[in-house]
Amino acid sequence: MVRLLVMRRFDAFRHDPLSVRKAMGVIVAATLASVVVGGLLITVVDSEEFPELGTGMWWALQTVTTVGYGDVTPENTAGRFVGALFMVEAIAFVTIVTAVITSSFVERARQERIADSETAEALGVEQLTAQLAEITSRLEQIQQTLESGGSAGARTTG
């Protein structure tokens, strides 16, 4: 059930246009997921230093946000190993999510510039076509005037 909900949300995120609000929601969700997983993991592995889930999640929040107050730290080898893995994974995960979102915004801006350029080019072609039609029409009028005036002038002088 939860997996289905997550898959639907992920598909909707991939297919719907990205907004700043959605991007922020994804970054916050990724950060919270990392904090919860890291907090649970450190509480299980190093229960001496992290006797309660709240302390583990506080440490995970400090770690994932790279604040690192140092008020709680893993002391045993297993806790430090989990801490090192968590630092690399969580910081990389949030960074990658942020980079993907940023590249989505950049790509959307690029696509909009291309569309604007194509629209401007199409308008330019339309304007040139209209101007060419007007010039052609004027030339035809001049030619008709010359032909009618030239034959009238030839009769008058001759």
C-alpha positions in Angstrom: 0.0 0.0 0.0 2.7 2.5 1.0 4.9 1.4 -1.9 2.0 2.0 -4.3 1.5 5.5 -2.9 5.2 6.3 -3.1 5.3 5.0 -6.7 2.3 7.1 -7.7 3.8 10.2 -6.1 7.1 9.6 -7.8 5.4 9.1 -11.2 3.4 12.3 -10.7 6.6 14.2 -9.8 8.4 13.0 -12.9 5.5 13.8 -15.3 4.1 17.1 -13.9 5.9 20.3 -14.5 8.3 21.0 -11.6 7.6 24.0 -9.4 9.6 25.5 -6.6 7.0 24.3 -4.1 7.3 20.7 -5.3 11.0 20.9 -5.4 11.1 22.1 -1.8 8.8 19.3 -0.8 11.0 16.7 -2.4 14.1 18.1 -0.7 12.4 18.2 2.7 11.0 14.7 2.3 14.5 13.4 1.3 16.0 15.1 4.3 13.4 13.8 6.7 13.6 10.3 5.3 17.4 10.4 5.8 17.0 11.7 9.4 14.4 9.0 10.3 16.5 6.2 8.8 19.7 7.5 10.3 18.1 8.1 13.7 16.7 4.6 13.8 19.9 3.0 12.7 22.2 4.8 15.1 19.8 4.1 18.0 19.8 0.4 17.2 23.6 0.2 16.6 24.8 2.5 19.4 22.1 2.3 22.1 24.6 3.3 24.8 25.2 6.8 23.4 21.7 7.0 21.8 19.4 5.5 24.3 16.3 7.0 22.8 15.1 7.6 19.2 14.8 11.4 19.8 18.6 11.6 20.5 19.4 9.5 17.5 17.2 11.6 15.2 18.8 14.8 16.7 22.2 13.5 15.8 21.0 12.4 12.3 19.5 15.9 11.7 22.7 17.6 12.7 24.6 15.2 10.5 22.5 15.5 7.4 22.3 19.3 7.6 26.1 19.4 8.2 25.6 21.5 11.4 27.3 19.0 13.6 27.0 20.6 17.1 29.0 17.7 18.6 26.7 17.4 21.6 26.0 13.8 20.7 28.4 11.6 18.8 28.8 7.9 18.3 31.6 6.6 20.6 31.9 2.9 19.8 33.3 1.5 16.5 29.9 0.2 15.2 28.3 3.6 15.9 31.2 5.5 14.2 30.9 3.1 11.2 27.2 3.8 10.9 27.9 7.5 11.4 30.4 7.5 8.6 28.1 5.6 6.2 25.2 7.9 7.2 27.2 11.0 6.6 28.3 9.9 3.1 24.9 8.5 2.1 22.6 11.2 3.6 24.6 14.2 2.4 25.1 12.6 -1.1 21.4 11.7 -1.3 20.2 15.2 -0.4 22.8 16.7 -2.7 21.8 14.4 -5.6 18.1 15.2 -5.1 18.9 18.9 -5.1 21.0 18.6 -8.2 18.3 16.7 -10.1 15.8 19.3 -9.2 18.2 22.1 -10.2 18.9 20.5 -13.6 15.1 20.1 -14.1 14.7 23.9 -13.7 17.6 24.6 -16.0 16.3 22.2 -18.6 12.8 23.8 -18.4 14.3 27.2 -18.8 16.4 26.0 -21.8 13.2 24.5 -23.4 11.3 27.8 -22.9 14.2 29.8 -24.5 14.2 27.4 -27.5 10.4 27.8 -27.8 10.6 31.6 -27.5 13.4 31.6 -30.1 11.3 29.4 -32.5 8.3 31.6 -32.0 10.3 34.8 -32.7 11.7 33.2 -35.8 8.3 32.1 -37.0 7.0 35.7 -36.4 10.0 37.1 -38.3 9.3 34.8 -41.2 5.7 35.8 -41.2 6.6 39.5 -41.1 9.1 39.0 -44.0 6.5 37.2 -46.0 4.0 39.9 -45.5 6.5 42.6 -46.4 7.6 40.7 -49.5 3.9 40.3 -50.5 3.4 44.1 -50.0 6.6 44.9 -52.1 5.5 42.5 -54.8 2.0 44.1 -54.9 3.6 47.6 -55.2 5.9 46.5 -57.9 3.0 45.0 -59.9 1.2 48.4 -59.5 4.3 50.3 -60.7 4.6 47.9 -63.6 1.0 48.4 -64.6 1.3 52.1 -64.3 4.4 52.1 -66.4 2.8 49.9 -69.0 -0.4 51.9 -69.2 1.5 55.2 -69.0 4.2 54.1 -71.4 1.7 53.1 -74.1 -0.3 56.3 -73.5 2.9 58.4 -73.7 3.9 56.6 -76.9 0.6 57.5 -78.5 0.8 61.1 -77.5 4.3 61.6 -78.8 3.9 59.6 -81.9 
